[in-house]
Amino acid sequence: MKEEIKKAILEFAEKSKKTKFYFKDMEKAVHQSIPDAKSRDIKKAATELINEGKLIYFSTGSTTMYGLKGRGQTEDH
């Protein structure tokens, strides 16, 4: 289940027109392919992808956004 969620997150991140996205947008995309995925499982999968270096966090001060590493403005620029 977790691997499917991670795959759905990466697909969403790659197809998204935006380089940064909110958790709720990512969650909505995962629910389209895995309707019974739980928020906690999606959050855990996203955290694993960050730990694996595939996704990165963007903190805007008031909220946290996610992004696909190497796409758009990342922390290396």
N, C-alpha and C positions, 0 to 999 in steps of 0.2 A: 504493500500500500504506500509506504513512504517513498519508494523509488518512483511510483507513478505520479505522486504529488510533486516530487522534485522535477520530473520530466515536464509536467504541466506548467510549473512555475517558469522553467527555462524557456519553454515554447512561447509562453506569454511574454516573457522579457524580450525575446528575440523578435517577436512579431509586433510588439508595442511601438507605436509611433513616438511615444515619449521615452526619453532615456531614463527618467526617474518616475517612480510610481508609488502610490500608497499601498499599504497592506490590504486595505479593503478592495482595491482594484485587482490585486493579485489573487485575493481570496475568491472574488467573483469569477475570475478566469478559471481557477482550479475547479470551482463548483460546476462549471459548464461541462468539463470532461469527467469529473468525479463528484457527482452530486452529494454523496454521503460523507465527503471529507470534512473532518472537524477543524475548527479554527486553530485549536491547539496543535493538531498534527501539521497543518499548513505552516504555522509559525515555526515549529521544530524543523520542518524540511527546509524552510527559508534560512534558518540559522545554520543548518548543516551546509547549505550551499555557500553561505558567507564564509564558514570555516574552511571549505574546500577552495575558496578563492574564485568562485564562479559568479557570486553576487557580491555587491558592496552596499553598505549603509550610507545614506546621506542624512545628516542631521541638520534641520533648518532651525534648530533652537526650540521650536514649539512642537515639532513633529518629526518622526523618522520616516524617511522614504527609502526605497530600495532601488537598485540599478544593476544592470548587467555589467560586470567588470569589462573594461576595455571599450565600452560603447558610450559615446558622448563624453561629457566632462567627468573624469575620474580623479581620484586622489593623486595620481601620478603627474597630473598636468599643473 
